Each structure stands twice: as structure tokens, then as C-alpha cells.
Amino acid sequence: MTPFVGRMGLVLLLALVSSPAEAGSAAFSESLKVPRVDGTLVDVHLQRPSTAGKVPLLVYIDGSLCIPSTYNESVAWLLEKSDGARPFALAVIEKPGPTIPALNAEGNIEIGPDFQCSAEFRQHYSIDQRVIDHLRALQHLNRHASWWNGELLVWGFSDGGRIGAQLAAYYPQTKAVALVGVGGGMRMADSMEAMVCSGPDTAACREALRKEMDEIRAAPVPTRDWMGESNTYATWANRLDAVEANVLRDLKAPLLVVHGERDGSVPVASARKLAELMQGSGVVFRYREIPGMRHSLWGTATPHESEALHQETLEWLTAQEGVAGR
């Protein structure tokens, strides 16, 4: 592995864990185990509002770090909002085999040198598998959740945005979609070149990087990783040549894309290209580029700004007039 890849892997890892996690894992009121076709189980965490009527389902999809999605601070934030003026149920479809992280004295997540992703995570985490897991969980809920009105709201962050883009495209009852820190207008392979190869020896850097990416494409195995052990060759093979605009242009649901101008994990150029590609698609589309923001909604100058962006995103999602429920 060349030295620049190691440095970039550290940058990507720090970006993924930079959001606050002061309270540890969020507490859901209900957890289900839904079998995949091979009999292995998908963990589905649910929180329903106190209202007695049927409500839409908001699915929040986290990034790729191999800790439980319930440790994401945006999940904790959403748990407090489900009983608002527009009530909704919240679902998190968990990653396979997540590792419980250590917390420091302040209650924040610490990813130390001894932290490891589980064998289950490395074997089964990929964009494709996560999309299938979400569709399977929704199939189960569609059959058994009498409280659900059939409308789906999708909120995805980072890798979760890539998953969410496909989920929204393939699930007909999607009412609205919000994607944060995704890009979506360029191949990840091109984005990686732009991020990694910005020094003086650009040509040599790009040649070395392309060679490594070709190795991934040739052998997309879960036993080798690139830029952090959360990122196996199998996972990267799902990312490198994907352009989410290809499926987002056929959405029936409204789409909100939020991207940080200083995002160090996914170049803002990819999100700008997505905004360009969405023109003329007929999709109700809104693009929000946040000055100074880094990879997540928590990567703003102040907690107040982060809170406001979360509130804006939630209000936009729940206010959309999408396709009819059941």
C-alpha cells in the first residue's frame, strides 16, 4: 500500500467518526430479527410515535464504519422528533456484525489501535447487500406493520446515501429522499483521484491509484481492505464505478441533496455534478451546498447550525407530497 493511501484512509476514518456520540447507543423501543433468504438475520430497530393512527416510516441509513448505526448522533436526534407535528416511525436496518466501540470519559466514541471490524462485517458488508437488507426489512414491515401507512421517507448519509439512493429508486412507495455527503454525480474512482492525487506528482499518483483500483475490480473479495478495514475490496467494488445519478434521474419522489463545501471524504464537485445531471429529469430536486461544512451535518461551525440543518432536512422530508401509501 502506498503511503498516500494510508494517510487518506486515516482522513476518511476521522471524517466518519467526527460527529458527536455523547450518549452512546441510542435506545429504540422495538428490535426485530428478519431472516435473509439464507437464514441469517437482519437486525431492525424501530421507534413508533405515540399517535394511534397510521404514520409514514423514516429509514435512516448510516455510513460504512463498522460500529452500530445506533451510535450515530443523527439517529439519537431523530428518536426525539418522531412525535412532532408530522409524526413518523423511525427504522434503522443494522449493518452486519457491527463492533461495539469504546467510549472515553466524556462519552465520545474512540476508535483506537486495537479496534477491529468483525469477520461477519467484513464478509457481508457491501452496498449491494445493504440495499437487499433494506428491501427485505421493508418487505417484512409491509406485511406485518399495521401502523405503517405505506409511505417511505429515506435519509441517507455517506455510504448510507449510496444505499438510500438505490433503495428509494427500487421501492415504489418512496415519498421523499434526503441524501447527505454522497456526491452521486461522478464515479467514486474519479473522486478518489481528485482527493488523493492533489500533490506535485499528480501523474504518478494517478497511475498508482488506478492500478490499485483495477486490482479491486479484478478481485472484489471481502478478505482484503483498502483505506481502512471497514472498506473491503468487495465494498469498494460496489462504489468505484457507481454514479447514483443514473438511478436518481428516474425517481418519482422528491429529492434533497445536502453537501458540505469542505467535505474531505466525498468531493463537493460530485454533488455539483449530480445537481447538473438532475436538471431536465422531471424529478422535484433541491440542492443545498453548505459553506464551511465538512462530511456530515455535524461538521459545521457550531452545534446550533448542525441542529438547524437536521431540522430543515426533517421538515423537508415530512412535508413532501409523494406517491400514495397503501
Secondary structure as GFF3:
##gff-version 3
##sequence-region A 1 326
A	DSSP	alpha_helix	3	16	.	.	.	ID=ss1
A	DSSP	beta_strand	30	35	.	.	.	ID=ss2
A	DSSP	beta_strand	41	47	.	.	.	ID=ss3
A	DSSP	beta_strand	55	61	.	.	.	ID=ss4
A	DSSP	three_ten_helix	69	71	.	.	.	ID=ss5
A	DSSP	alpha_helix	73	79	.	.	.	ID=ss6
A	DSSP	beta_strand	89	93	.	.	.	ID=ss7
A	DSSP	beta_strand	102	103	.	.	.	ID=ss8
A	DSSP	beta_strand	109	110	.	.	.	ID=ss9
A	DSSP	alpha_helix	119	124	.	.	.	ID=ss10
A	DSSP	alpha_helix	127	144	.	.	.	ID=ss11
A	DSSP	beta_strand	148	157	.	.	.	ID=ss12
A	DSSP	alpha_helix	159	170	.	.	.	ID=ss13
A	DSSP	beta_strand	174	180	.	.	.	ID=ss14
A	DSSP	alpha_helix	188	196	.	.	.	ID=ss15
A	DSSP	alpha_helix	202	218	.	.	.	ID=ss16
A	DSSP	alpha_helix	233	239	.	.	.	ID=ss17
A	DSSP	alpha_helix	245	248	.	.	.	ID=ss18
A	DSSP	beta_strand	255	260	.	.	.	ID=ss19
A	DSSP	alpha_helix	268	278	.	.	.	ID=ss20
A	DSSP	beta_strand	285	290	.	.	.	ID=ss21
A	DSSP	alpha_helix	303	319	.	.	.	ID=ss22
###
